[in-house]
Amino acid sequence: MPQHLLGFAFAGSDLVFDVLPDGQIGLALGAAERITGHREAALQGVQWATLFAPADADLLSALLEGVRPGERQGPLRLTLATSGKLARHVSLSVFRMPSDGAPLSCSLSMGAPLQTATGSPPRGLLAAADFDTAAAELLREAEAAGLDVRLDLIEMTGLQGRLSGLDPDAAAGMNRRIAATLRANSLGGLGGAEIAQDRFAILTSGATSPERLKADLGKATGDLVQPITANLPLEAGAQAQNLRAMRYVLDRFIEDGPEASAAGFRAAVQRMVRDTAQFRARVAAGQFQLAYQPVVRLADASLHHFEALARFEADASPADTIRLAEELDMIADFDLTVARMVLDVLATEPASCKVAVNLSARSLALPRFMTAFDELLSPRQDLRNRLMLEVTETQAIEDLGAANTVIQRLRSKGHVVCLDDFGAGAASLDVLRGLDIDIVKIDGRYIQSLQPKGRDGVLLKHIVALCTELGIITVAEMVENRETADMVRDLGVALGQGWHFAKPLHKPQWAPVSAPPPARRQGATEEWG
């Protein structure tokens, strides 16, 4: 009896009972009749699976077989096999004492555990879209409860091939066991999602052992498949960032394709986690460099302004690093750090020197960013008209009206605002209609493929005409040679930027030189800007 009570102490709640290895209920204590419709004594000897809906049978089997001595699972949300007025959804937690042959100590509670967005316990494998929605809700509740959460990604290479070689009943049984195992190991019983062929994802608590998850899944397949896992710890108190991190990793997981090695993906996830930590540390310490590329007037090749370009490694494009920062919601801190660094430089340069910094549309949408930006400029009001702002990632703008309000406030304080990567598509035209700005930078893809009488030339001519009529200055980026410079000037573009004029410089100091233009680069390198 003391061993029973000790086990129940770990489970603790409205109804506690233990389950013997054969699935029969041994001792039961608590509000048995209120929860199950049976008195305590009547539960003894009953198969515990009969208390719950048939759809939960595979999960119960996975718990009975999978929970090892000293381990706890739950809370999990299940449905009772009762009807009428009795409560149907319950929270189940289980614990097995750290001794051989110990029964499974179980706790049932009328209080709901962490729930999915639909409010119903999940069955089988979730669809990828449903997993994203349910996981977002679960992360919110886990954060409120102070729980550690981890995203586990599982590669089961060859699973579909194994399933196709089984008869339909055996294949269905294996699928049910896999789904039940994922659900038994998942946080709140959310379950897992097959997000690509042979690739699964679940949210787990920080205490869940990846090794045990692998062993349980291997057992569920009869050891026909050996799973490999990768995991991403999610930070407490960073709900929005956690969602972005989860979606970023899931996208990479899907994009790699089923033919990619799971071990390689695990290394990629670990690298992403490491790079994220390094990025935060480097931004906080300002451990990156800025290069300044001139933007010139095409009419006379005189300097108009510079664009500040971030460099994390010498002569390397920062595109991947910046993309990671944007997708993981770290870009606002980076944008502020760049603005601070450029302001320090502007304070030492002549009043004629102007520099454009990139601001992600994601940053502009954050009230905390705008507050911090105003605080940064508060003692440096005289530099506002020299600090130009180039808005990037405009496809991330969800509310053009709200974005335009922010932009007009910045313009009213003296900032010139530029729109980056402007194209000929409907999305760009919608942005141009919704945002009142000073300059647009035409997408370099149009410039690179430009032919005097080609399709891109016609499109560019109309873009320039539209902007001119609206009083907006146009910039052509990736101008790599004299021929391109002449073409965009003849099409009416006002400003140009590219290696034809100058490479990025260590300081915002430049004057035109009469020298042959540098040879065209072999291919384009994506720049932050």
N, C-alpha and C positions, 0 to 999 in steps of 0.2 A: 504493500500500500504506500509506504513512503516514496518508493520510486515512481509510482503513478503520480503522486501529488507533486513531486519535483518536476516531472515532465510537464504537468499541467501548469505549473508556475511559469514555465517558459512560454506557454501558449496563451494562457489567461483570457477568459471572457464569459459570454452568456451561457454557453453550453460547451462542456469539455468531455471528451471521450477518447479512448485509445482503440487502435485498430491493430489486430493481430496479423501475422504474416499471411494468413489465408484470406484476409479482408473482412473478417468478422469483428464486430464491435465487442470490446470487453467491458470495461467499466465506463459508465456514463454518469455525469453529474451536471446539474444545472437546470435551466428552463427548457427541458426536452420537449414537453408537451406544447409549450407556446411556439417553439421554433419548428419542430418536426411533426407535431400531432401525435406523438407517442410518449408514454411515460418512460422514465429512466430505465426501469427494470425491463420494459418491453424491448428496449434497444439492444440489450445484451444478446449476442449470438446472431444479430442481423448483419447481413452484408452491407457495409457502409455505402456501397455504390447505389443501393436501392433508395437511399435518402435523397438522392440528387437526380436531376433530369438526365435521361439517357445520353444526351449530347456531351455530358461531363464525364462519361465513363472512362474515356481514354486518358483524360487529365488525372483522374483518381488513380488509375493504374500506374501512370508515370510517377506520381508522388509516392505511392506505396513501394514501388521498386527502386526509385531513384534517390530518395532522401537517405543520406548516410548517417551513421551515429554521430551525434553532436551537431547536426545541421538543422537549420530551420528554413522553411519556405513560406511565403505569403506576406501580407494577406492577398488572397485570390478571390475573385468574385465568381460565385457559382449560383445556379438556380436549383431550388429545392423541387423534389418530385411531389409537391403538394399542390392543392388547387383551392379554389374558393377564396375565403377571406384571409387565409394565412399568408404571411409574408413569403415572397417567392425568392428574392435575392438575398444572399447571405455572404458574409466574409469568412473565408476559411484560412486559418494558419496552422501549420503542422511543424512538429519538432520530434526528433528521435534522440533518445537518451544515448550518451556515449558509452554504450556497452553492447556486446554481441547479443543479437536476438531481441533487442528492446522493441516494444510495440511503438507504433506511430502515435504520438500524442497530438490530438487535434482540438482546435478551438473554433467554434462557430459563433458569429456575432451578427446581430440584426443591423448593426451599423455598417454602411457601405464602405468598402476600401476605396483606393484610387479607382476612378471610373474612366471608361472610354467615352468618347464624345457622343456615342449613340445611347449610352445609358444601359446597354445590354451586354452581358458577358460575351466576349468574342468566341466564335467557333471556328475550328480549322485554321487555315492560314489567311491572314488579312491580305487584301489587295494593296499594292504599293501606295496608291492614293489614300486609302483608308488608314494605312499605317501612319502616314504623315499627319493626317488630321487627328487621329487618336493619340499619337505620340505628343503632339503639341499640347493637347489638353492634359495629358499625363505629366508632362514636364511642368506645367503650371501648378498642378496639385502637389507634385513632388517638391517643388521649390517652397511652396507654402508650408509643407510638412517638414522641411529641413532634411530631406532625404538625398543621399548621394545617388547619382544616376550615371549609368554608363551605356553607350551604344555599342552593342556587340554585332559584328558582321561575320557571317559564317559561310565559308566556301565548302561545298560538298561535291567536288568534281566527280563527274561520272554518275551522279544520282539518277538523272533522267534516263541514261542508258540502262542502268540496273532496273529501274521501274518498268521500262519497256520490255524487258526480258521476263517479267513476272506475269502470271495470269491476273486478270482484272481484280479479283478479290484480294489477292496477296498485295498487289500494288496499292489498292485503296487502304488496306490495313497498314502498310508501311507509311503512307502519307499521313494517316491519322496519328500514328505513333510519333512521327516527327513533329506534327503540329502540337500534339499534347505535350511533348518534351519542351518545345519552345515556350509554350504557355506556362508550364510548370516552373520554368526558370526565369520567366519575364517578370518585370516589376508590375505589381497589381494584376497579374494574370492577363496582361494586355494581349499576349501572344506574339507570334512572329509574322513577318511578311516575306514572301518570295519576291524579291525585287528584280531579279534577273534569273535566267536559267541556272539552277544549282547554287544560287546565292540568296542568303536569307539575312534578315536584320531583326534584332529585338532590343528593347530597352531592359536593362537589368539594374539591380541595386549594386552599389559598390562592393558589397560583401559577396556577391555571387562569384564563384570560381570559374574562370574560363576553361580550366582543365576539366572540371567536372561537367561543364556544359558539353565539351567535346566528347567526353566519355559517354554521357547519356545519349547524345545523338548517334554516336557509333553503335551503341546498344540498340537504339530504335531501328536501325537499318540492318540489324543482325551482323554488324561489323563488315557489311559489304562496302561501306563508304567510310573513309577516314576524314572527318571534318578538320578544317584549319580555320582558326579564328583570328580576327583583329578587333581591337576595341578602341573606343574614343571616350575617355573620361569627360564628363560634362560638368562645368563649374557651378558650384552653388551660387545662387543669387544673380545669375546671368542668363535669364530666361530667353531673351531675344537672341543673344549671342549663341546660346545652346541650340536654338532652332536653326539658325543659319549654319552652325558647324555641322549639325546632323544632316541637313539637306545638302551641304557641300560634299560631305563624305559619301552620302548615298548616291549622289550624281556621279562622283568619280567611280564608285563601286559598279554602277550600271554601265558607265562608258567603257570600262576596261574590257567588258565582254566575257563570256564564259570560257573563252580559250586562254585567258590570261591566268598566270599562276596565282594561287591564293597567297602563297608565301610572299610573292612580289607585291601583292596588294597590301598585305599586312605591313610590309616595309614602307609602302607608300603612306599608309595611315599614320604609322609611327613618325615618318618624316614630316607629315603635315602637322602633327601635334608638336613636334620639335620646332618646326619652322614658325608655328603660331607663337610659341613661347619666346623664340628668339626675336620675332618681329616686334612683339610688345616691348621687350626689353630694349631693343635698339631704338624704337621710337621714343620711349620714355627718356632714354639717355641722349637722344639726338645723334645716334651713331650711324649716320649715313651722310652722303654728300649731295650737294646740289650743283648741277651744271646749268649754264645759262645760254640758251640758243637765241640768236637775234631773229627778230621778225622785222622785215624791211619793207619799205614802200617800193612797189614794183616800178613806179614811174621813174624814180631816180636812184634806186638802191640805197636810199638813206635809211637810217635806223628809226624804227617806230617804237619798239619795246623789246624786252627779252621775255622768254618763257623759262620758268624754273623747272628743271627736270630732275627727279630724284634718281640717285645712283646708290645701290646697296653694295654692288661689286664693281670694281673698275671696268669700264667699257662694256658693261653688261646691261641688257634691257631689264628694267624692273617690272615688266608687264605682269609676269606670273605672281610676283610678290604683291603687287597692288591689287590684282584680281582676288587673291586670297584674302587680303585685308577687307575688300569690299564685300565679299561673300560671307565673311565671318563677322561683319559688323564692327571692324576695328578701324575703319577708314577715317572716322571723325577725329580721333586722336592724332592720326598721321597728318591729316589736313591742317590741323591746328599747329602742329609742330613745324610743318613746312612754312606756314604763314609767319610764325614767330621768327624762324631763321631768315626769311626774306626781309622782314621788317628790320632786323638787325643789320643786314647788308645795305638796305636802302638808306639807312641813317648815316652811312659812311660814304655814300655815292652822291654825285651832283644832283641837283633838283630836277635835271632833265631826264634822269634815269628812271624808267618805269619797268616793272616786272610783273608778269602774270603768273599767278599760282593756280594750280588745279584744285577745284573743290568738287567733290563728288555730290551728285544730286541726293545721295543718301544722307550726306552730312547736312545739307541745307534743310532737309526735312526734320532734323532733330532740334527741338527747342533748346536742349542743353548745349548743342554745338553753337547755335546763334548767340546764346548768352555768353559762352566762353569767348567767342570771336569778338563780340562787342567789348568785353573786359580786356581782351588783348589789345584792341585798338584805342581804348579809352585814353591812355596817356600819349598816344601817337596819332592824334587826329590829323596832323599835317601830312601824314604819309598815306592817307586813304586814297587820294587821287593818283598816287604813284603805285599803289598796290592793285593791279588788275586781277579780276577773278574769272577763271575759265571753268565753266560748269561741265563736268563729265558725267558719264553714265546716265544720260537723260532718259533712257528707256526705263530706268527705275522710278521715274516720277509717276506717282499714282494720282496726284491731285494737282493739275496744272494751275488752278486758281490759287491754291495755297502757296505753291512754289513761286508764282509770279509776285505774290504779296511780299515774300521774303526778298526776292530779287529787286523789287522796286525800293524796298527799304535800304538795301545796300547801295543802289544807285543814288538814292537821295542823299546819302552820306559821302558821295564822291567817288565811289568805285565804278570803274568801267567793267561791264559784265559781258563775257564772251561765251558763246555756245560751241562746244567741241563736237567734232565728228558729224557735221551736218551732211545729210544725204538728200536724195531726191524722192525718197519713199513717203508714203502717206503719214507715217509716224513722225518724221522730221517736220513735215508741213504742219501737222497738228501742234507740235511743240512750238514752232515759229508763230503760229496763230495765238497760242496761249501764253507765250512769254514775250515780254517787251524787253529786248536786249540791245546791246550796242554793236556787237561784232559776232559773226559766225565764222567758224573754221570749217572749211569744206573737207569732208572725209578724204584722207590720202589715197584711198583706193581709186577714186575718180581721177585724181591727179596722176597717179602712176600709169594708168592705162589710157591716158589722154592721147587722142589722135586729132589732128587739125580739123577733119571733117567727119570724125567718128561719132557714134551714138553718145559717148560720154561727153564729148565736146558740146553737143547740142543741149544735153541735160544741164551741163555746167553753165552754159550761156543763159539759160532760162532761170537757173537758181540765182545767178549774179544779178540779172535784171530785176527779179522779184525783190531781192534784198536791197538793191539800190533804190527802188521805188519806195521801200519801207524805211529808207534812211539808215540802213544797216551796212556796216563795213564788212567786206569779205576778205578772208585769208585763205591762201592755198598752202597746205603743208606738203611735206615730202617733195619739194621742188629740188631735183637733184642735178639738173643741168641747164645750160643756157636755153636750149630749145624749149624745154618745159616752161621756163620762166617767161619766155617770149609769148608762148601760147596762152598762158593764163592771164598775162597782162593784156593781150589783144582781146580776150574774152571779157575784159572789164574787171577782173579781180584786182583789188587794191593793194593787198599785202601778200608777201610770200615768206615761206620759212623752209629751210632745207639745207643740205650740204652744198648746194650750189653757192649759197651765200656764206655760210659758216657752219662749222661743227659746233656742238655745245662747248662752252668755254668755262673755265674755272671761276671767272669773275664776270659780272655784267659790264664788261668794258670791250668795246668793239668799234672799229671804223672800217668803212669799205676799202678794199685794196684792189688795185687793177692787176689781176693775175688770172691765168687760165683757170677755168672752173675745175674742181676735182673730178676724177673719173667717177662714173655712176657706180654706186654700191651694187654688189651682187645680191639682189633680193632686198626686201624691206625688213627693217627691224622695228618691231612695235615699241613705241615710246610712251612714257607716261606724259601725255600732252598732245 
